[in-house]
Amino acid sequence: MFLHTSKIFFPLDNSDFEGSEFVLLGIPLDSTSSFLPGQRFAPSSIRRACFDLEPFDIEAGNDLKKIKLHDAGDLHIVPGNMEKNMERIEETIAEFSGKKIVILGGEHSITYPIVKTITPEAVVSLDAHLDLRDAYLGEKLSHACVMRRIYELGIEEHILGVREASKEEYEFLKNSNIKNNVPKGKKIYLTIDMDVFDLENVGNYVPGGMSFGEGIKVIKEVVQKNEILGFDICEVCSRKEDRTSITAAKLLYKILGYMGKYKE
C-alpha cells in the first residue's frame, strides 16, 4: 500500500487494522481541480475539525468511540499523474477487502477507482453537479467526469442534489437510466461532494445548496434502506478548521452514527 501515517491523530482511531470494522483513508488529490484548488489539504483539516465535536451522537444514541475504526493515514499522491494515482487508489482499496471504507478526499475523481475496486450494486452521489462529462479540458479522469466513468462500469447510479449541468451532460442523462431517488435494498457506495451543501470553500460552489439538515435527512434514508459498503466526503478546500471542514467532520460523524445504528 502507498500510505504514509497521517500527522494528525484522528480521535476515533481506536483499533489496529486487523481488528477494525471501519478503515479511514485520506486521499489528498486535487490534480484536476478546475476552479478552487486545495482539496489536498482536506483530509488533515477534517481530522483536526473532528476534535471540536462530541463523539456521542444524540440522534442515533451511539458512542462513536466504541466503533472499531482504524485510521490508515493518507495515500501518497504522484503530482500530475492521474493514471498512476488511479492505480494507487485501486491497489490500496483492494487491501481493505472486508472492511467498511471511509474516505476523506480529495477531489471527486477519487470515487471512480474506489467504486471500480469494491463493485457495489449501486452508487448514490450527493452533488451539485452531474459529473457526467465524457472529458473535461481533455482529461477523462477529471472530477467532472467521475459519474460518467462509473456509469461505464455498468453500476446503477442515483444522483441527488444536482442544480447545474452542461448541455452534454443533460442530454446524456435524458438517454440514461440514472435515477434521482434513494434506492432500497442495495449494496451501496455513498459519495458526497460537499458542494451539494450551501457552503464556501468547496471546489465548485453553486448557490442554492442543501442545508445540513436537508442533506442529513437524505443520507439517513440512504443508510436506513441499504447496506453501505463505504463512503467518501470530497471537494473540501479548507486548509484549516473552518465552516466547511467542520461541516464535513460532523457529516462524517453522523454517517458513522447511522451506520452503527442501522446495521443490516
N, C-alpha and C positions, 0 to 999 in steps of 0.2 A: 504494500500500500504506500502511496506517495503522500505521507502525512507528516506534519510537524505538530508538536504539542502546542495548544493554544497558550499564549502568555496570560490570558485572562481566565481565571478559575471560574467554572460555571457552578452556581450554588446548588443545582440539583444533581451534580455528578457524585454519585454515591456507590458505584458498582464498578467492578472490573468488566472487561468485555465479555468474558465467558458467562458471567452471572447476570448479565443485563437483559432486560426486555426491550429497552429503547437504546439506540445508539445515535448520538448527536454528532453531526459533522458540519463544519463551516467550509463553504466554497467561495473564497474571496475573488471572484472573477468579474471583471467589467470590461472585457476586451471589445465588445461590440456596442457599448453604450452610445446612443445616438443623440441624446440631449444632455441630461445632467449625469455626470460620472460620479464615482465614489462608492459604488456597490461593494468594492473590495474591502472597505472598512466596516461593513455591516456586521459580519459575524462577531467582531470584537465589541462594537458599540451595543449590539443587542445583548451580548453576555453581560456587559457592565450594567446595562439598564435593569437586568433581572435582579440585581442586588437591592433595588428600591421597591421590590414587590414582595408581598407576603406569599409564602409557598402553600398557604391553605386557601383552597377555592371554596368560597362561601356557597355559591350556587350548586356546585357538584358535590360539596361535602367531602372533598378529598384533601388529604395531606399529601402534597406533591413530593415531599421528602421521602415518602415511602415507595415511590416509583423507582424501579430498578433501572437507572439510566447511567450510561457511560458516555462521557464526552471524549470523542476520538481525536479532537483537535481540528486543525484546518488542513485542507488539501493544498499541496504545493502546486501553484499555477505557473504555467510556462507563458510568459508575456508574449502576446501577439500570435500565438499558435492555437487556433480554435480546435483544429483536428486533434492535436496532441492532448489538449485539455479534455475534450470529449472522451478520448480513450482512457485517460487517467480517472475520470469520474466513473466510467463504466467498470473498470477494473477494481476500483475501490469499493463501489457499491456491491459488487459481486462478493466481496469478502464479508459483507454484512448479512449474508443469507440467513434467514430465520429470525432476524431482528426487525422490530419496528424502527424505521429510519426517520430521523428528524434532521432536516437540512436548513441551515441558515445561509442564504445567498448573500451576495452574488446577484448577477443579472439573471433574467428569466430563462436564458438559453440553457442553463444547467439542468432544467427539468427534463429535457429530451433524453440525454444519456441515462438518467436515473430511471425513467419510465421504460426505456428500451431494455434495461437490465432486469427490472423486477416484474415486468409484464403484467400489470394489473388488468382486471376486466374493464375498468373504466377510469378515466381521469376527470376530475372535477377541477375546473380552473375558475378562480375569482380574479377578475382583471378588468380594468377599464378598456382594454384593447382586445381584439380578437387574436392577434399574433398569428394570422393565417397567411401572411405573405409567402410567396414561393422563395423570394430572395429580397434582401434589403441592402441597398448600396453594394450590390454584387455578392453579398455574403448569405449563403443558405443556412448557416448555423447561427444567424443573428437572433437576438432576443425577440425581434419582430416576426420571426418565422417558427417559433418553438411549437405552437399548436399545429402548424402545417406539417412539420416533421413527425409529430406524434400521430397525426391523422393517417399519415402514410404507413404507419406500423399496423394499421387496422384495429386500433384500440378505440373503443367508444369514448366520445368526448361530450362533456357538459360544460359550457362556458357561461358564467353568470357575472352580471355587473357591468357588461360592456356598454360604453357610451361614445365610442369613437372607432371608426374603421375606414380603411381606404376602399375605393370602389372595387378594386381587385378582390379584396377580402370579402366584401359584401356579396359580390357575385358568386364567389366560391362557396360562401355559407349557404346561399339560397339553393345551391345544387348539391349540398351535402346532407348527411344525416346527423349533423351536430345538433345537440339539444341545448335548451336554456332552462332546464328544470333540474331538480335534485333527484338522482337515481335512487333505487331501492334494491337492497339485497345483493349488492355487488362488492367485489374486492376492489377497493378504491385507492388511487393515489390522489392526494389533495394538494394542489399548488395554489399559492396565494401571492399575487403581485400586489404590493402594498399601494399601488395607485388606484386600486378598487375603492379605497377609502378617500375621504376628503382631507388629504394630508400634503404638506410641503415636504421637500427633501426626499422625493421619490424620483425614479429615473425619467418618467414621462408623465408629469402631472396633467390631469384633465379635471376641470371644475365639475362639481355636481356629484361627487362620490358618495358612497355609503357612509353613514355614521358607524362608529364602532359597534353600537348596539345592533344595528341592522345587519352588519356583517356577521356578528357572533350568532345571531338568530339563524342565519343560513347555515353557518358552519356546524352549529349544534344539530340541525336537522340532518346534514350530511353524515355526521358521526353516528347519530342515533339509528339511521336507516341502513347503514353499510358497515362493512369491515374495512378499517383503514390500515393499509399496509405501510403507509408512511406519508409524510407531508413536507412541504418546503415553504419558506417565507422568503420572498425575493424582492429586489428592487428598492431596498432601503439605502439611501445615500447619505448616511449620517456618520460623521467622524466621532461624534460624542453622544452623550445621553441627552437627546432632545425629544420633542413630542413624538416624532416618527419612530425612533428606535425604542422608546418606552412603550409606544402602542404595539410595536412588533413583539416586544418582550411579553407584554400582557396577553397578546394573541397566542403566543407560544404556550404560556401557562394555561390559558383557557382550553386550548385543544388537548393538551396533555390531561387536564382535569376531565374533560368529556370522554376521552379515550379510556381513562381509568374507570369512569362510571358506567359507560355504555359498552362494555365488552360483549362481544358476540358469544 
